[in-house]
């Protein structure tokens, strides 16, 4: 009988050894998955940062051409928002706007045929935009340091 008990003990020992290896393997896989997620999030953050830095550099390089003045960059905000602006209209020149944001930065905005302009529930045309209108612009940057507007919301005067 003693011999018949020994194989059962060996089977139990090998099962517990397999379970230990299985738990270790699961923890290793879990750790690697977390590491991969961490690297992916870091890479995404770096990509966004480089995109903002590139837009800011393009904006500064294009400032003299867009405004005819030397660069005026606010030291309060090291990066400019490349995808939109909230502020008031300083200048309307056809399909080109100059917007003054809350940091007193002047941002050039370009309107094209695909730009949607709305005030409340009314569609507007670029000619309806006036100096001192408060607007929100959502768009994307171009190589000249301008924001190519996709959507403009004109806010009600207060």
C-alpha angles and dihedrals in degrees: 000000000000090000092053090054095052097065090050090055091050091050091050091049093051091047092052090046090052090048091052091049090047092053091047091049091050091051092048092050091046091050092048091049091052091048092051091049090049092051091047093052091046091049091050091050091049091050092052091047093050090048091053092046091049092051092048091050091048090048092052092045091049096042097095091048093045098044107014090233137101116271116285107189120171112234088207092074115037094190128043121222103252097192104054151342139218117207147085129303113254098176138011116199110168106288093351123090132185113211126194110212130202091272090055091250116145113225125191115225125192121205120205136175091277095056116112114211118191139171112190102316096333126102114226136196125230089254089063092065113099136190112273093024110140109231143171116218125196118186145107134277125257130203092263092064093255129127112241100214119228096169132015122188116195110210125218116260113256 
